[in-house]
Amino acid sequence: MELLFVTIIGAALGLAVRYIVPGRDTHGLLVTMVVGAAATAATWVLLLWLGFTFDGGWIWVLSLVIGPLVAAGIAWMLHRRRADADAALLQRLVGAR
């Protein structure tokens, strides 16, 4: 049950990342939310396998920090990649004349 809670909280934090990280017009509406939820859930499961207990505080802190950080990293990477791809396409189109 805790995995469900941490995943939902991770999704909400991932959605908040969308409005914090610049360049939200270069990726989809739910990308950061889904990435945040997936990264938070994966971190939670990995920490459980490493011996953390579900009622301990560190598993919550680490999961709810790492998930949004991954979502922010993906959002930043997508923004940079899209800007570079758009600039390259513009250069190719202008140079084709």
N, C-alpha and C positions, 0 to 999 in steps of 0.2 A: 504494500500500500504506500510505503514511503517513496518508492520509485515513481509512482504516479504523481505524488505531491511534488517531488523535486523536479520532475519533467514539466509539470504545468508552471511551476515558478520559473524554471529555466526558459520556457517559452515566453512568459511575460517579460522577463528581463531581456530576452532576445528581441522582442518587439520594441522595448525601450531603446535598445541599441540602434534601431533603425532611425530614430529621431535624434540621437546624439551624434552619431558618426556622419560626417558630411558626405554628400554624393548619393543620397537615397533615390535620386531620379535615374540612377544607372543600373538598378537591380529591382527585382520584383518585390511586391508588398510583403510576402510571407517568408522571404529567403532568410532574413536574420532571425526570425522567430523559430523557424524549423531548425536552422543550424544551432541556435541556442538551446533548444529543447534536446536535440540529438546529442550535442556535446555534453550537456549537463547529465543526461541519462547515462551516456557512455562513461563519463568520469565517475559517476556514482557506482556503477557496476564494477569498474576497475578497482575503485577503492574498497569495495566490499570483498573482491577477490584478494586484495592485498592485506586483508585482515581488519579493516576498520569496521566498527559496529554501527548499525543504522541509528542507534540512539545516541551516538557520540556527536559532539559539536563539530569536530574537524571535518567529518565527511560532508556535512551540510555546507560549511564555509568553503571548502575547496571546490565542491561541485558547483556551488552558486557563484563562484568567482571565475572558475575556468570556463564554464559554459558561455557566459556573456563575452569573455575575452576572446574566445574562438570566434564567436559571431561577429565581434567588432573587427577582428583580423580578416575574416572573409569579406565583410562589407567594404573594408578599406581596399583589399586586394581587387575586388570586383570593380570598384570605382576607378582605381588606377588603370586596370586592364582595359576597361571600356573607354576611358579617355585616350589611352594610347592607340587603341584600335580605331577609334573615330578619327583621330589625327592622321593616322596612316591612310585610312580610306579617303579622307579629304585630300590629302597630298596626292594620292594615286588618281583621284578623279580630276583634280585641277591640272595635274601633269599630263593627263590624257588628251587635252585639247591640243 
